[in-house]
Amino acid sequence: MISPEDVFSLFPEIEWLNSNTLKESVVKTWVEATKLGGWNKDELEKLPFVLIELKDCSVTLVEHVRNVTKLAAKIEAMLASFYNKHLKVNREVVLAGALLHDVGKLVEYSQINNGYTFSQLGKLLRHPIIGAILAFQCGVPPEVCHIISVHSFEGDKSYISPEGFIVKNADWLNFDFLAYKYQSNLKH
């Protein structure tokens, strides 16, 4: 398990959130996910962000979440600068959604020998569902849980909020960019 201080050190972008209540629920979700998945800080820092889609990808889950958060923040700022009078987007929801979009992977994955596999629960429920449920239990607002649940293909046939659209596209841009190096013929 990791401490709240560890979560802040791994994800300094949490400080971008203005709401202390939201910060606390984001941190609590990461702490609970590590507890449920049995991860410590060192293991979390090494955990890959994908297991099978991009063979031998060296990008970690922490790096991926941080980059998706930074990109989502830039996308939100750019869209707000042009379209704010037409459509208001809640920056706090975007940031929290980006910070938590893959938190369910800590329960979806498990460690075996010197590698990783899908946990028993992870074989039944993918990380968007696990993450949304866990975040909701930790007091994360429903608007943020929505983003977690629809950020991957599970959301393709669902309503998606403007905030969810930003996070989903920041996530896919990161994934697709890496696909050029690790598996250029990847389809999703």
N, C-alpha and C positions, 0 to 999 in steps of 0.2 A: 504494500500500500504506500501511497505517497501522501505528503502533507499539503495543506493549502499553500504553504510557502513554495513548495516544489512546483505546484501548478503555476503559480505566478512566475517563477523563474523559467519554466519551460515555455510558457505562453505570455510573454510580456505585453502582448496586444490586449490582454484583458484590461489593462489600465486605460485603454481608449474608451471603455464604457463609462458613462457618466453616472449611472445608477449603481449605488453600492449594493442594493438588493439584487440587481441583475448580476453584478460581479460575483457576489456570494453564491448565487445559485449556479452560475457557470462553473465556479471552482468546485462546489459541492458535487456537481455531476461528474467532473473528471475524477475526483477523489473516490466517489462511489463506484465508478466504472473500473478503476484500478483494483479496488477491493474485490468486486465481483469477478474480475478476470484474473486476479492473482498476480498482478504486475507490480514491480517496484520501479523507482525512478530510472535506474540504469537500464532495466529491460525496456521500459517505455521509450527511452531515448534511442534504442536500437531497432525498435519494431518497424518493419516496412509498412508502407501505406497500402500496398496491394500484395496479395499472396500469389495469385495465378495469372492475372491478366497481362502483366508486364514482367516477363522473365528476367530475373537477375537485376531488377530495378533497385538502386541503392538509396533512393529517396525514402526517408523515414516518415512515419505518421506525423510526428511533431513538425518536421519541416514542411510537409504538405499542408497541414492545418494552418500553420503560420502564413504560408504563401497564399493560400486561398483567402484567408482573412485580409491580408494586405491588398490583394487584388480586388476583392469584393468592396473594400473601403474606397479604393480608387474608382471603381465602376460607379458606386453610389454617388460619390462626389461629382464625377463627370456628368452623370445623368441629372443630378439635382441642379447643377449649374445651368443646364439647358432647359430642363423640363419641369422644374419645381412648381411653376405656376399652373401646370397641367395635371401633375400627379405628384403627390407628396409621398415620400418614402421614409420610413422610420429607420434612421441610421443605427440606433441602438439594437434594433431587431436584426438588421443585416449583420452587424458585428457579432452579436451573440450567436446567431445562426451559423455563421462561418466558423466561429470558435468551437462549436459543438457538432458540426455536421457529421463528423466521423467518430465521435466519442463511442458509439456502439461497437466499433471494431475491437475495443478492449474486451468486450464480452463475446463478440463473434469469433475472434481468434483465440488460439491457445498455443502454448509453447511445447514442442516435443523435441527431445534430444538437442540437436544444435539448429533446429529450424522451427517452423511454424505450420499450423494447420487450422482447420475450422473446428471450433468447439462443438459439443453436442447441440447446444442452443443455436450456435451459428449455422449449423446445418439445417435448422428449421426456420429460423428468423434471421433475415439479413440486418446489417448494422443500422440502416435508416429506421427500422421499426424498433429494434432494441434501444437505440439511442433516444428516440422520441419518448418512449415509455419511461426510460430511466430519467431523462431530463424533466419530464412532467412530475415524476415522483420527488424530484429534488427542488421543486418550486419554480422551475423555468416557465415563463409565460407561454400560453398556447400558441401565440404567433411565432415564437421561436421553435417550439416543438414541431409546428407545421413545416418549417424549413428543413429540419432534420429529417422528417418523414418523407419529403418529396424531392430531396436533392439528387437522388439517383433515379434509375429507370422506374422505380416504384411510383414516382410522381408523374410519369408521362401521360397517364390517363386521368389525372386528378386536377382539381383546381390548384393553382399555384399563385401565391401572392406576389406582388412586385418585388418584395424583399426576398422571397424564395427564388424567384427568377434570377435575381442578381447572384445569389450564392450558388445556385445550381450551375449557372454558366461560368462562374469563376472556378468552380470545382472541375467542370468538364474541360475548360480551357487548360488547366494544369495537367489533367490526365491526358488529354489528347496531345498536348505538347510533348510530354514524355513518351507517348506512344511512337513518335517519330524515331526516337532513338532505340527503344526497347522492342517494339513490335509494330512496324509500319503498316502492316495489313490488318490491324485491329479494327473490328467492327463493333459498334454498340448501338 
